[in-house]
Amino acid sequence: MQLYTKAIGEVETAPYRKIIHVDMDAFFASVEQRDNPDLRGKPVAVGGSRERGVVAAASYEARQYGVRSAMSSLVAIRKCPHLIFVKPRFEVYKAVSAQIRAIFAQYTDLIEPLSLDEAYLDVTERTNADLTATQIAQAIKERIREETQLTASAGVSYNKFLAKLASDYRKPDGLFVIKPHQGLAFVEQLTVGQFHGVGRVTAEKMNQLGIFTGLDLRQQTEAFLIRHFGKVGHHYYSIARAIDDRPVTANRVRKSVGSENTFAHDLTEEPELLAGLEPLIDDVWAYCERTGVYGRTVTIKVKYADFQQITRSRTALTILNTRSALHHVSTDLLTTVLPLPKPVRLLGVSISNLDTVTTSANGQLALDL
């Protein structure tokens, strides 16, 4: 397959990229069903307690009742009264994820993990007449099943956007290929809500503008999309034309790190909030010390009992390279939401604007520039 582009009056050729997106099927819940035969074939939610929790993952049996990740446990129970809750075992999920990534590494070095359960792979340089990108995707799926007893869905295409759409197209345990001559037609028949990266609110705004499908989106000018959606309008203009030049990037740079907690009972007093903030600060600081990565921007998240959520952020002039500095900014931000308008069910702390810091010969911290 060749891509033809005009350049100074000449025709240049360049090979299409060959991108695979692999996404594990209901990963956390499937691991629990694998390890506990009593859960197989039953609606399972991985998450907190029935009273206070949030669903982290739902089995396909639970999804049939409308149970979804990030849904409160109480809402999930109303949708599926016989839902079985299982406490998450993140160390197990991480171990299985490591197994899966080891399988990926047998086929390419260009692996871009998005989370524990999904990744992009660029196999452009590894494919040949004996092994196509589709065959590699099928081989990966088979090895995942053999080595982990879990299923994965895979999408194969010539860019990341289409590969992601393809992996979602025939879940679970699916394999779908979008070839170069099929990309434009595939995109135009989708609703904008099916586009990866277009959330519910954005889809509703597009609908209000008369944009319902990929074809509708492609008929808009770039200036129109930028006027209504800002800088991301450039992206919408491109993906409506099945264009996505983003490379598969190994060792993706982390943009932020954070910790949050849903409390066993709603917090209403300042001392409770400050006490609840401390272990979150400890978690973030432990990551900083372990990795040598520190940040300048601190964000706190507050979720109220009615699930309304707010954030407050502050950016320091210099890197926050001591726990006391992180603690000071975090607690100061918390005071900006006091007095509380209503009880709090969740608190979160995160840092961003990250930089790597090393210790110099004189024992002082120094930025790696």
C-alpha positions in Angstrom: 0.0 0.0 0.0 1.3 3.4 -0.9 0.3 6.9 0.1 0.6 9.5 -2.7 1.2 13.2 -1.8 2.0 16.1 -4.0 5.3 18.0 -3.3 6.6 20.8 -5.5 4.8 19.4 -8.5 6.1 15.9 -8.0 4.4 12.8 -6.7 6.1 11.3 -3.6 5.3 8.0 -2.2 5.5 6.9 1.4 4.3 3.7 3.0 1.2 3.7 5.2 1.9 3.2 8.9 0.6 0.0 10.4 -0.9 0.7 13.9 -2.6 -1.8 16.2 -4.7 -0.8 19.2 -5.1 -3.5 21.8 -7.8 -3.1 24.5 -8.4 -5.8 27.1 -12.1 -6.7 27.5 -13.5 -5.6 30.9 -10.0 -6.0 32.3 -10.4 -5.7 36.1 -13.7 -7.6 36.1 -12.4 -10.3 33.8 -9.4 -10.9 36.0 -11.7 -11.4 39.0 -13.9 -13.8 37.1 -10.9 -15.7 35.9 -9.6 -16.1 39.4 -12.9 -16.9 41.0 -15.0 -19.4 39.1 -18.1 -18.5 41.2 -18.2 -15.0 39.5 -18.2 -16.3 35.9 -21.3 -15.5 33.9 -22.5 -13.1 36.7 -22.8 -9.3 36.8 -19.6 -8.2 38.6 -18.5 -4.7 39.6 -14.9 -4.0 40.8 -14.9 -1.1 43.2 -15.6 0.2 46.7 -18.3 -0.8 49.1 -21.9 -1.1 48.2 -22.8 2.0 50.3 -20.0 4.4 49.4 -18.1 3.2 46.4 -17.7 3.9 42.8 -17.5 1.3 40.1 -14.0 1.0 38.7 -14.9 -1.7 36.2 -17.9 -3.7 35.2 -18.2 -7.2 33.6 -20.1 -7.5 30.4 -22.9 -9.2 32.3 -23.2 -6.0 34.4 -23.0 -3.7 31.4 -26.2 -5.3 30.1 -28.0 -3.6 33.0 -26.4 -0.2 32.3 -23.7 -0.5 34.9 -20.6 1.5 33.8 -17.2 2.5 35.3 -17.2 5.7 37.3 -20.9 5.1 38.3 -21.7 5.4 42.0 -22.3 2.0 43.6 -25.8 3.0 44.7 -26.8 3.9 41.2 -25.2 0.6 40.0 -27.2 -1.4 42.5 -30.5 0.3 41.5 -29.8 -0.7 37.9 -28.7 -4.3 38.8 -29.9 -5.3 42.3 -28.0 -8.7 42.1 -24.7 -7.0 41.2 -21.7 -8.6 42.9 -19.1 -6.2 44.2 -15.4 -7.2 44.4 -12.7 -5.1 46.0 -10.0 -4.2 43.5 -6.6 -6.0 43.5 -4.4 -3.5 41.7 -1.2 -5.5 42.3 -2.7 -8.4 40.5 -3.9 -6.2 37.6 -0.4 -4.7 37.3 1.2 -8.1 37.2 -1.2 -9.3 34.4 -0.6 -6.0 32.5 3.2 -6.7 32.7 2.5 -10.2 31.1 0.6 -8.6 28.3 3.2 -5.9 27.6 5.9 -8.6 27.5 3.8 -10.2 24.7 3.7 -6.9 22.8 7.4 -6.6 23.1 7.9 -9.8 21.1 6.5 -8.0 18.0 7.6 -4.3 18.3 9.6 -1.9 20.4 7.2 0.9 19.6 4.6 0.4 22.3 2.6 3.3 23.8 0.7 2.1 26.9 -2.4 4.2 27.7 -3.3 2.4 30.9 -3.0 -1.1 32.4 -5.4 -2.5 29.8 -4.7 -0.8 26.5 -1.9 0.3 24.3 -1.0 1.3 20.8 1.6 -0.6 18.8 3.4 0.5 15.7 4.4 -2.6 13.7 5.2 -0.8 10.4 8.9 -1.9 10.5 8.1 -5.4 11.7 5.7 -6.4 9.1 6.7 -8.3 5.9 5.3 -10.6 3.3 5.1 -13.4 5.8 3.4 -11.6 8.7 0.9 -8.7 8.1 -0.3 -6.3 10.8 -3.6 -8.1 11.0 -1.8 -11.4 11.5 0.3 -9.8 14.3 -2.8 -8.6 16.0 -4.4 -12.0 15.8 -1.2 -13.6 17.1 -1.2 -11.2 20.1 -4.8 -11.9 20.9 -4.1 -15.7 20.8 -1.1 -15.4 23.0 -2.9 -13.2 25.5 -5.7 -15.8 25.7 -3.2 -18.7 26.1 -0.9 -17.0 28.7 -3.5 -15.1 30.8 -6.8 -16.8 30.0 -8.3 -13.4 29.2 -9.6 -11.9 26.0 -8.6 -8.7 24.2 -10.0 -6.7 21.3 -7.7 -5.3 18.6 -8.1 -2.7 15.9 -5.7 -2.4 13.0 -5.4 0.7 10.8 -3.0 3.2 9.3 -3.4 5.8 12.2 -4.1 5.8 15.9 -7.5 7.4 15.7 -8.8 4.7 13.3 -7.1 1.8 15.2 -8.8 2.9 18.4 -12.2 3.0 16.7 -11.5 -0.4 15.2 -10.7 -2.0 18.5 -14.1 -0.8 19.9 -16.0 -1.9 16.9 -16.4 -5.6 17.6 -15.9 -5.9 21.4 -15.5 -8.2 23.2 -12.8 -10.5 21.7 -13.0 -8.7 18.4 -10.5 -8.0 15.6 -11.4 -5.3 13.1 -9.3 -3.8 10.3 -9.8 -0.4 8.6 -7.8 -0.3 5.4 -6.6 3.0 3.8 -9.2 3.0 1.2 -11.9 2.4 3.8 -11.0 5.1 6.4 -13.0 8.0 5.0 -16.2 6.0 4.5 -15.9 4.4 7.9 -15.6 7.7 9.7 -18.4 9.4 7.9 -21.1 6.9 8.9 -20.3 7.1 12.6 -22.2 9.4 15.0 -19.9 12.0 16.5 -20.6 10.4 19.9 -18.7 7.3 18.7 -15.6 9.3 18.0 -12.8 8.6 20.5 -12.2 11.9 22.4 -15.6 13.4 21.8 -17.4 13.2 25.1 -21.1 13.5 25.9 -21.1 17.3 26.4 -19.1 17.9 23.2 -21.4 15.6 21.2 -24.4 17.5 22.5 -22.9 20.8 21.4 -22.1 19.4 18.0 -25.7 18.1 17.7 -27.0 21.6 18.5 -24.9 22.9 15.6 -26.4 20.3 13.3 -23.5 18.0 13.4 -24.6 14.4 14.0 -22.3 12.2 11.9 -18.7 12.1 10.7 -20.0 13.2 7.3 -21.7 16.3 8.9 -18.4 17.1 10.7 -16.4 16.8 7.5 -18.7 19.4 5.9 -17.7 22.1 8.4 -14.8 24.4 7.7 -11.8 24.4 10.0 -12.5 28.0 10.9 -16.0 27.1 12.0 -14.8 24.2 14.2 -12.1 26.4 15.8 -14.6 29.2 16.4 -17.0 26.8 18.3 -14.5 24.4 19.9 -11.2 26.3 20.2 -7.9 24.7 19.4 -9.3 21.2 19.5 -11.2 22.2 16.3 -8.0 21.5 14.4 -8.2 17.9 15.6 -11.9 17.5 14.8 -11.3 18.8 11.3 -8.6 16.2 10.7 -10.3 13.2 12.2 -13.4 13.9 10.2 -11.1 13.3 7.2 -9.6 10.1 8.8 -6.3 12.0 9.3 -4.2 11.5 12.4 -0.5 12.1 12.2 0.3 11.4 15.9 3.1 8.9 16.3 3.1 5.9 18.5 5.4 7.1 21.3 7.2 4.7 23.5 7.8 5.8 27.1 5.1 8.4 27.1 5.8 11.4 29.3 3.5 11.4 32.3 1.7 14.8 32.5 0.4 14.5 36.1 0.3 12.2 39.1 -2.3 12.2 41.8 -4.2 10.3 44.5 -7.8 10.4 45.7 -10.0 8.8 48.2 -13.7 8.3 48.6 -14.4 8.4 52.4 -16.5 5.9 54.4 -18.7 8.8 55.6 -19.2 12.3 54.3 -16.8 14.9 55.7 -18.3 18.2 57.0 -15.6 19.8 59.3 -12.3 21.4 58.4 -10.2 19.1 60.7 -11.7 16.0 59.0 -10.8 17.5 55.6 -7.3 18.3 56.6 -6.8 14.8 58.0 -8.2 13.2 54.9 -5.8 15.3 52.8 -2.7 14.0 54.5 -2.5 10.4 53.1 -3.1 11.8 49.6 -0.2 14.2 50.0 1.9 11.3 51.3 1.0 9.2 48.2 1.9 11.9 45.8 5.1 12.7 47.6 6.1 9.1 47.7 5.9 9.0 43.9 8.0 12.1 43.7 10.7 10.7 45.9 10.7 7.3 44.2 10.9 8.7 40.6 12.7 12.0 41.0 9.8 13.7 39.2 8.4 16.9 40.9 5.8 19.4 39.9 5.0 23.1 40.0 1.2 22.9 39.7 -1.0 21.5 42.5 -4.6 20.6 42.0 -7.1 19.5 44.6 -10.4 17.8 43.7 -13.5 18.0 45.9 -16.5 15.8 45.2 -19.6 16.6 47.3 -22.2 14.2 48.5 -24.5 15.1 45.6 -21.6 14.2 43.2 -20.9 17.8 42.2 -17.2 18.1 41.6 -14.9 21.1 41.8 -11.1 21.6 41.4 -8.8 24.3 42.6 -5.2 24.7 41.2 -2.2 26.8 41.9 1.2 27.0 40.0 4.3 27.9 42.0 7.1 29.9 40.5 9.6 27.1 41.3 9.5 23.4 41.5 7.9 22.0 44.6 10.7 19.7 45.7 9.9 19.3 49.4 6.9 17.6 51.1 6.3 20.7 53.2 6.0 22.9 50.0 3.5 20.4 48.6 1.6 20.2 51.9 1.5 24.0 52.2 0.0 24.6 48.7 -2.4 21.6 49.0 -3.8 22.8 52.4 -4.0 26.4 51.3 -6.0 25.4 48.3 -8.4 23.4 50.5 -9.1 26.5 52.6 -10.4 28.2 49.4 -13.5 25.9 49.4 -14.3 26.6 53.1 -16.8 27.0 54.6 -18.3 23.9 52.9 -21.6 24.4 51.1 -22.3 20.7 51.6 -20.7 17.5 52.8 -17.7 16.0 51.0 -17.5 12.4 49.8 -14.1 12.5 48.0 -10.9 14.4 48.0 -8.0 14.3 45.6 -4.5 15.8 45.2 -2.5 15.9 42.0 0.6 17.6 40.7 1.4 18.6 37.1 3.9 20.7 35.2 6.4 18.0 36.0 10.2 18.0 35.8 12.8 15.4 36.6 15.1 16.4 39.5 18.4 14.7 40.4 20.7 15.1 43.4 23.9 16.9 42.6 27.4 16.1 43.9 26.9 18.6 46.8 23.7 16.9 47.8 21.4 19.6 46.5 18.5 19.0 44.1 19.0 20.1 40.5 16.6 20.1 37.5 17.5 17.9 34.6 17.3 20.4 31.7 
